Amino acid sequence: MTNNLMDDNSKVMDLAYEAGSILLENGAEISRVEETMQRIAGHFGVEDESVFVLSNGIMATSKGYARSKFIPIKGTSLDKVVAVNQLSREVAQGRCGLPELERRLQEIRNMRPKPAVEQIVASALGSAGFCIVFGGGFMDSLVALVAGLLLWVYMLFVGYRHLSRITSNLTGAFLATVLCGVMYKMGMGTHLSNMIIGAIIPLIPGVPFTNGIRDLANEDYIAGVTRLLDALLVFFCIALGVAFAFLFDAAIAGRMQPLEPLTAAPETAGLLVQLVAAFVGTMAFAVLFGVPRKYYADCGFCGMMGWLLYLLLVRYTTLSVVGVVFFATALVAFTALSQSFVRKCPITVFLICGIFPLVPGAGIFWTTYNLVSEQASAAMQTGFVALKVTIAIAFGILAVAELNGRNRIGRLLSRRKQL
């Protein structure tokens, strides 16, 4: 009898471990992994279970059971996160037994990624949309679209398949920058900086950046710092790729390509065009991050709302960029949290995508360019601004996380449903 009980406990813990592994591999935050594993184990009567999750590993114990394993982060597939989250809820509601749980976990693990064509089109549209968001004109946006399309073809069929993560990001940024430079010299577009920033935006590490901040908010400092360092490494690789492209061009042309400061093209500066660009760009990242299709528009709306507030505060108030980004981020986080309650979906799905219009990609680009062109003081200035923006994003997310931690939003939405 005791042996049978031990076997049942081990089976339950193995399935809970599998659910946690799928979540961790595909972009879920640490607290969600731990909560899901404990929910599954607790429902099936496993006592004294203990789960400890790091950014790339899980340790789980219970009576007669102990397991730990290194779990590499293979990429981001938020549709698997959504599927496991829904499955764990069904388990907690008593609608899914052990055999069904095992079968469905296997199905979730075997879920295929988004079709390559869908990803490539999303990268192209995301690059074009964010080129406009950062002030580019329609022709600049067209150049970014072409560069973003070719970049994702390269990443899918060369970078992610045959190269390390560091090398693929570095060479991808190099390729996107060179493509924009070539088209610019052919007379296409007028603002090279806007084109490049739009073209490299699909490489920005939104998942580790956002989840690192959320892990810190949950007082999981080891995982939070690790993920933020991981995001910083990717940022560095992108910057290095851009720098190599400029140095390569300088070696051929005999001089560094001069760049004009970021300017807002009058043809795309209108509020409607900006909001459409933010919506399309954010929705494109929902595709690249593997969000279920039924949530694409929700993600786009989340990013658009944050960008709307950003534009209104920049144009009609005297707030500093730090204050503007803080309030815009807080609105994105609040919108994402509200959507997660209404849609019964993890907040990660909406927050990671919605935060993209505010990520300091332009600051990182200008810091890199100023360093390569030997403008140390300008590089320090742009780098410091990018750092302040990053801190503002972190505090914007933390503010809403604190509000959610006190469960005020949940009570508000529950009261609203009752009415």
Stockholm file with secondary structure:
# STOCKHOLM 1.0

chainA/1-419         MTNNLMDDNSKVMDLAYEAGSILLENGAEISRVEETMQRIAGHFGVEDESVFVLSNGIMATSKGYARSKFIPIKGTSLDKVVAVNQLSREVAQGRCGLPELERRLQEIRNMRPKPAVEQIVASALGSAGFCIVFGGGFMDSLVALVAGLLLWVYMLFVGYRHLSRITSNLTGAFLATVLCGVMYKMGMGTHLSNMIIGAIIPLIPGVPFTNGIRDLANEDYIAGVTRLLDALLVFFCIALGVAFAFLFDAAIAGRMQPLEPLTAAPETAGLLVQLVAAFVGTMAFAVLFGVPRKYYADCGFCGMMGWLLYLLLVRYTTLSVVGVVFFATALVAFTALSQSFVRKCPITVFLICGIFPLVPGAGIFWTTYNLVSEQASAAMQTGFVALKVTIAIAFGILAVAELNGRNRIGRLLSRRKQL
#=GR chainA/1-419 SS CHHHHHHHHHHHHHHHHHHHHHHHHTTCCHHHHHHHHHHHHHHTTCCSCEEEEETTEEEEEETTEEEEEECCCCCCCHHHHHHHHHHHHHHHTTCCCHHHHHHHHHHHHTCCCCCHHHHHHHHHHHHHHHHHHTTCCHHHHHHHHHHHHHHHHHIIIIIHHHSCHHHHHHHHHHHHHHHHHHHHHTTCCSCHHHHHHHHHGGGSCHHHHHHHHHHHHTTCHHHHHHHHHHHHHHHHHHHHHHHHHHHHHHHHHSSCCCCCCCCCCGGGCSHHHHHHHHHHHHHHHHHHTTCCGGGHHHHHHHHHHHHHHHHHHHHHCCCCHHHHHHHHHHHHHHHHHHHHHHHTSCHHHHHHHHTGGGSCHHHHHHHHHHHHTTCHHHHHHHHHHHHHHHHHHHHHHHHHHHHHHTTHHHHHHHHHHHC
#=GC SS_cons         CHHHHHHHHHHHHHHHHHHHHHHHHTTCCHHHHHHHHHHHHHHTTCCSCEEEEETTEEEEEETTEEEEEECCCCCCCHHHHHHHHHHHHHHHTTCCCHHHHHHHHHHHHTCCCCCHHHHHHHHHHHHHHHHHHTTCCHHHHHHHHHHHHHHHHHIIIIIHHHSCHHHHHHHHHHHHHHHHHHHHHTTCCSCHHHHHHHHHGGGSCHHHHHHHHHHHHTTCHHHHHHHHHHHHHHHHHHHHHHHHHHHHHHHHHSSCCCCCCCCCCGGGCSHHHHHHHHHHHHHHHHHHTTCCGGGHHHHHHHHHHHHHHHHHHHHHCCCCHHHHHHHHHHHHHHHHHHHHHHHTSCHHHHHHHHTGGGSCHHHHHHHHHHHHTTCHHHHHHHHHHHHHHHHHHHHHHHHHHHHHHTTHHHHHHHHHHHC
//
